[in-house]
Amino acid sequence: MTKVLRSVVTGVGGYLPERVVTNDDLAKFVDTNDEWIVERTGIRQRHRAPDDQPVSELAVNAARKALAAAGRTPADVDLIVVATTTADLTFPAVATIVQRKLGCPIGIAFDVQAVCSGFVYAMAVADGFVARDRSKCALVIGAETMTRLMDWTDRGTCVLFGDGAGAVVLEPVAGEGTIVDRGLLGFALRADGTKQDMLYVDGGPSTNGQVGKLRMQGNQVFRHAVVNISEAVTAAAADAGIEVSSVDWFIPHQANIRILEGVARRLGIDEKKVITTLSEHANTSAASIPLALDQAINDGRIKPGHLLLLEAMGGGFTWGACVVRL
């Protein structure tokens, strides 16, 4: 049988800023309280980066841990894809800043901007290099400082987000071309630009020259999220040639506990298979999936050989899912 190259996750790392902001902390300057936030979102706390810590620093910290877990060094890296909405600068790309700070050799480095779906998009993009043997050691990073986009007078949004970064190392490994192979087995990516007004930031360099603040119609986002994500998950599973019920772990984007529960219920996924970090991290956008993956590996739940289902939905709308055997 002809060997098939797969993009295999060989290392995972996560990083969270030191400062923890609890719901009670927010209640000191926003009209809210712990009970209200927990009941509606499942969030109890989030991490917030200091003003002098750019998102590239979060990304670098997560990348170092992922490389160490993979037994690789920055000298091995030939591709960096960073999923972020909160770049250090309008340009250059965060990926090139990470490349410089890590001391990686000249290679390929660029950012992917799909908001909360960014990590799933970035995995699929990197797979186009790694599974074609165009990259021998790729870093895929989700890194965000979402608290920089908050309107701290809007209790409907500012309580939802936190800062953090997660990274994986992808390397090409030859498999048999079956569902027992390690690596990225299938994915589905989607976008619908007509839903922009439901979740967006009201600033940009070519509109008003401002960073802007996040704006969201929460009820509308919830309604679309459950249906859209469920469809993409089903499509990704079909692309991989597996049944959704066969996955060992479901690692959703950590947006809102009601969305997580709604998607799992719609897909018939046992709640015991759902990895949830929402209460501790809040919504870290593109960082949420790799952060959850890192935590579940470190606490021993996720083990080599396990079949993982990742999914996310973000502003735009963008959404997607992928199937990975660790």
Secondary structure, DSSP 4 states (H G I P E B T S, - for coil): ---EEEEEEEEEEEE--S-EEEHHHHTTTSS--HHHHHHHH---EEE---TT--HHHHHHHHHHHHHHHHT--GGG--EEEEE-SS-SSSSS-HHHHHHHHHTPPS-EEEEE--GGGHHHHHHHHHHHHHTTTS-SSEEEEEEEEGGGG--TT-TTTTTTB-EEEEEEEEEEEEE-SSTTSSEEEEEEEEE-GGGGGGEEES--TTTTSS---EEE-HHHHHHHHHHHHHHHHHHHHHHHT--GGG-SEEEE--S-HHHHHHHHHHHT--GGGB---HHHH-B-GGGHHHHHHHHHHHTTSS-TT-EEEEEEEETTTEEEEEEEE-
